[in-house]
Amino acid sequence: MTIDLSNLPQQIRLAVGERTVITLPSYADSGNTWSASCLRGHGVARVSIELGEHSSIPDTRGPAMPDTRGDGTTEPPPLMLVPERAVVSGLAVGEADWRLVLSRSFGVAPVAASHEIRIIVLAA
């Protein structure tokens, strides 16, 4: 699996009390989720991983079709991709380094992607 992280920022500048949102690459059915950890500058910024809005990727399967077995069931509803996003909040003036990691939270699997961001928080 090749993961393109070129759209993720290397550095973010924001004011104390300000927040910004970074949409993270999403890979449906991979079992991987994003996590964030502070490497340096604890207390300067907070990065939390949240679910974003539904993806605008069109569903090419069409509407759910009745099951031809005649038992009254239908196919499951279309898959709705919900991308993850990193929400960055400025807490105190200073600099912090954070690492975003895409990996499985279960079993033993290699890290699928890793990205570091320097967060610079300025006075409001």
C-alpha positions as CSV (number, residue, x, y, z in Angstrom):
1,M,0.0,0.0,0.0
2,T,1.5,3.3,-1.1
3,I,0.3,6.3,0.9
4,D,0.6,9.8,-0.5
5,L,1.3,12.2,2.4
6,S,2.4,15.1,0.2
7,N,-0.7,17.1,1.0
8,L,0.0,17.1,4.8
9,P,1.8,20.2,6.1
10,Q,5.3,20.1,7.5
11,Q,4.6,23.1,9.7
12,I,1.5,24.9,11.1
13,R,1.3,28.3,12.6
14,L,-1.7,29.3,14.8
15,A,-2.5,31.5,17.7
16,V,-3.3,30.5,21.3
17,G,-7.0,29.4,21.3
18,E,-7.1,28.9,17.5
19,R,-7.6,25.6,15.9
20,T,-7.2,24.1,12.4
21,V,-8.2,20.9,10.8
22,I,-6.0,18.6,8.6
23,T,-7.8,16.0,6.5
24,L,-5.9,12.7,6.6
25,P,-5.6,10.2,3.8
26,S,-8.3,7.5,4.3
27,Y,-7.9,3.8,3.3
28,A,-11.2,1.9,3.6
29,D,-11.0,-1.7,4.6
30,S,-7.3,-1.5,5.5
31,G,-7.9,-1.7,9.3
32,N,-5.5,1.2,9.8
33,T,-6.4,4.3,11.8
34,W,-4.5,7.5,12.6
35,S,-3.0,8.4,16.0
36,A,-1.1,11.4,17.2
37,S,1.7,11.7,19.8
38,C,3.7,14.7,21.0
39,L,7.4,14.3,20.6
40,R,8.5,17.7,22.0
41,G,6.7,20.8,23.4
42,H,4.1,19.2,25.6
43,G,1.4,21.7,26.6
44,V,2.0,24.0,23.6
45,A,-0.6,22.4,21.3
46,R,-3.1,19.5,21.2
47,V,-3.6,17.2,18.3
48,S,-6.7,15.0,18.4
49,I,-7.8,12.5,15.7
50,E,-11.5,12.8,14.8
51,L,-13.8,11.4,12.2
52,G,-14.5,13.9,9.4
53,E,-17.5,14.4,7.2
54,H,-18.7,11.6,4.8
55,S,-16.5,11.4,1.7
56,S,-17.7,12.7,-1.6
57,I,-16.5,9.6,-3.3
58,P,-19.5,8.4,-5.4
59,D,-21.0,5.0,-4.8
60,T,-20.9,3.2,-8.2
61,R,-22.9,0.2,-7.0
62,G,-26.2,2.0,-7.3
63,P,-29.2,1.5,-4.9
64,A,-29.6,-1.5,-2.7
65,M,-31.2,-4.3,-4.7
66,P,-33.7,-6.9,-3.3
67,D,-32.3,-10.3,-2.7
68,T,-33.4,-12.7,-5.5
69,R,-33.6,-15.5,-2.9
70,G,-37.1,-14.2,-2.0
71,D,-36.5,-13.9,1.8
72,G,-37.2,-10.1,1.8
73,T,-33.7,-9.0,2.7
74,T,-31.7,-6.4,0.7
75,E,-28.0,-5.8,0.1
76,P,-26.3,-3.7,2.8
77,P,-26.4,0.1,2.2
78,P,-23.6,1.7,0.2
79,L,-20.2,2.0,1.8
80,M,-19.8,5.6,3.2
81,L,-16.2,6.5,3.7
82,V,-15.6,8.7,6.8
83,P,-12.1,10.1,6.6
84,E,-10.2,10.9,9.7
85,R,-8.8,14.3,10.4
86,A,-6.3,15.8,12.8
87,V,-7.6,18.7,14.8
88,V,-4.8,21.0,15.9
89,S,-5.4,23.5,18.8
90,G,-3.0,26.1,20.1
91,L,-2.7,26.0,23.9
92,A,0.4,28.1,24.8
93,V,3.0,30.2,23.0
94,G,5.9,28.0,21.8
95,E,6.8,25.2,19.4
96,A,5.9,21.5,19.5
97,D,6.7,18.5,17.3
98,W,3.9,16.0,16.8
99,R,3.9,12.6,14.9
100,L,0.9,11.3,13.1
101,V,1.0,7.5,12.6
102,L,-1.3,5.4,10.4
103,S,-1.4,1.8,11.8
104,R,-3.6,-1.0,12.9
105,S,-4.7,-0.9,16.5
106,F,-4.9,-4.7,16.6
107,G,-2.5,-7.5,15.9
108,V,1.1,-7.1,14.8
109,A,1.4,-5.0,11.7
110,P,4.0,-2.5,10.4
111,V,3.2,1.2,10.5
112,A,1.5,2.1,7.2
113,A,2.6,5.8,7.3
114,S,4.2,8.3,9.6
115,H,4.3,12.1,9.3
116,E,5.8,14.7,11.6
117,I,4.5,18.3,12.0
118,R,6.1,21.2,13.7
119,I,3.4,23.4,15.4
120,I,4.2,27.0,16.2
121,V,1.8,28.7,18.5
122,L,1.8,32.5,18.6
123,A,0.3,34.9,21.1
124,A,-3.4,35.6,20.4
